[in-house]
Amino acid sequence: MNQNIQNYRLTADQLDQELSQQNPLLLFDLRPKDQFENAHVKGSVHAVCDVQAKQTIMPKIPQNVKIVLISEPEEVTRETAQMMRTFGLDAYYLEDGFYSWKGKTEKGQTGKTVAAEHLESILDQVFLLDVRNEDEFSEYQIPGSVNIPLDELFDEKTLEKIPKDKTVVTICPHGNRAMVASFALTRAGIDSQTLVGGLAGWNQILKPITASYKPKVIQVQKIGKGCLSHIVESDGEAIIIDPLYPFEKYIDIAKEYGFKITKVFDTHQHADHVSAARDLAKKVNAELYLSKYEGYDYDAKFVEDNSVIRFGKSKLKVIHTPGHTPGSLSYVIDEKYVFTGDILFVESIGRPDLRDEAEEFTEQLYNTLHEKLLPLSDDTLVFPTHHGDNVEATNGAFWTTIKEAKKLPWLDISRQEFIKRVVAITRPRPMNYRKIIAVNKGELELMHSEIPDLEIGPNRCAVDAS
């Protein structure tokens, strides 16, 4: 064995000494998962070293912390340690592999975890620790979370910022860095749990809230993104407006309430999330309704201004409401509700710049708001397809009325001033928005497993009203 390799190997006795001295250390076990769960060095983390890990995880591992790799046989970790050192990491391997270890072992999965659905119900009881880098955190985060990058969790002064009287939940995009963070916290005597699936999984939770009755409106919220979709039920028949993934949630809700989904609608081609309309309609054998004014590469029933669709004892009237996209539609049901897509929100109005024709679309937006939506009855309930981070729900749901919408700051100025001010606004675009539009148009096919990563990040479909 050459001298260079000897410099980054550790014997079982040396590793035991490192652990007993509580030195900053990361233990990565590269054996198959079933072997790891049967027995592993106490405090070690199960890890997979593949191409994806090299590209996405390895660059995020702190360079100021000793890393010890464990496998059986040792050749796997010896080669991996050599590779990790080319990334500037202080990597070592356990000589003679796992079976040379005579110290403390434990069984089971790596660390403690919390499912996204459960976390949503206990948010006010936990300390959310986001371990991404500051630039990643500034893009989007779970409201109320605190950012401490992973490489700072090995600093005693930083650890003092973490409360001891709350359960700590570690967060990152997919859970990998967060699991490493939980291990680092355990080494410092801080108990924690890791968010399963990370932010990508958090963005896929769908939460149903009954928002109104007669006809019944169930608002299905994608809480990680602020996306909203709606089920409207009349006399046992239900329609779905702007459905989200995972679409199976709507089927579960229909079974729970005992109604049948017969029609599925999209208000427009979404830019921040993948529409589940086509898959849901196919799965439940429902009719799919889309805008005649937007180009789609698949078949549907295409509706236009003043189209009328009946379901149960209710009537849906279509209004062409361009401005966010040229083909955006709003749906008025029984003159009581209007589903406005991304045209009119609780707190703001839709942005007109996502199709690169901001000035033309802004004028269309002004006309839509003042000539088509605001003339509706003051007591018409407005259900949008998104809400902002700072919008407060009413009894758990996000909605407003036409009367309240008229008070929005963008709606009390002249056409000329409106166009001038809206066009001047520059905002970051939704992450992956061009690819998402292509998927929703039908130009690009996706596997369902790809959707969480594509949708990761906030919705950015509203004009900033601040």
C-alpha positions, 0 to 999 in steps of 0.5 A: 500500500503506497504512503499516500493511501496510508495517509487517509485510512483509519483503523477501527481503534482510531475511529473509536478514539475519534468518536469518544473524543467527540471530534467533528466527524461525518460517518458515511456507510456505503454498504447496501441499505439492507446491510446498513439497517441490519447493523451499522456504526452508531451515528453513521449515515447511509449514503449512496455514491453515484453520479447524482451524488457527485454532482449534487451532494458532494459539492455541498459537504463541508470541507472543514470536517473529517469524513470517514467512509465505511464499506465492506470490502474496504476497496469501495471506500478507499477509491471513493475517499481518493475521489472525494479528496479531489473535491477538496474534502478531508475524506478517510476510509475505515481499514478492513471495512465494517467487520473490523469494527468492534465498537457500538452499533445500532440497527434501523434507518438513518436518523429520525424522519418526519413526513411532510404531511405530519410536519404541516400539522405541527409547524408551530411546535418545531424549529425548522432548520434549513441547511442550504446555502444562503443563496438557495434559501433566499430563493424560497423557503418554508415560512418560519424556517431559519437558515444555517448552512450545513458547513456552519453546523460544526461551529459551537457558536452557531449551534448556540442559535438552535433552541433546546426546547423545541423539536428540530427539523432539518430541511434541504432540497431532497433530504440528503444534506438535511440527514447529514445535518441531523447527524452533525446535530446528534454529535453536538447533543441536539436531537433532530428529525429530517424532512422526508423528501425535502422541499421537493416533497414538501411542495407536493402536499395537497390539503383540502379545505371546504370553502363554501356551500351550495354548490360546495367548493372544496379548495385543494391547496398545494401548501408548499407552493401557494397553488390553489385548485378547486372542486365544485360539487352540485347534486352529486356531480363534481368538476375540478378546476386547475388540478395539481399533482398528485392527482390521486388526491382528488379521487380520494376526496371524491370517494370520501364525499361520495360524488362523481368527477365528470368534468376537469378544467384548466384556466390557462397554461400554467407556468409554475406547476405541472397541470394534472388535468389531462391525467386526472380526466383520463383516470376518471373518464371525465371530460377535459375542458381547455381554452380555445385561445391557447395552443395545445398538442392534445385533444380536449373540449375547447371552450371560448367566451360565453360557452356554458357547461352544466353539471348537476344543478349548476351552470358554468359560464366561460369568460375569456380573460386575457392578460396573464396569458392570451388565452386565460379563462375565468369560470363563473358558476351560478353567478355566485363564484368566479374562478379567476386562475392567475388574473385576479388574486386575493392580494394582487393581480396576475403578471403579464410578462411571462410570454415576453409581450408585457406591454400588450398583455398589460393592456389586455389585463387592464381591460379584463379586470375593468370590463369583465371581472370587476363588473360582476356582482360585489358579493361574487366570491373570487377563487384564484389559483395562487396566493402569496406568502403573506396572505391570510386565509379565511377559515382556512381558505383563500378567497376574496369578493369582487367588492374587496378586490376593487380596493386593490391598489392596482385597480384604482389608477388610470389605464395609462398609469396602470400600463406604465407601472406594471410594465416597469416591474421586474420580478424573477420568473418561476423556476423552470417555467419554460419547461413547465409551459412546454409540458402543459402544452403537450410538447414535452412528456414527463414521468410523474417522478420528475414533477417534484423536482421540476416544481421546486420553488415558489409560485411567481405569477402575481404582480408584487403589490408592495 
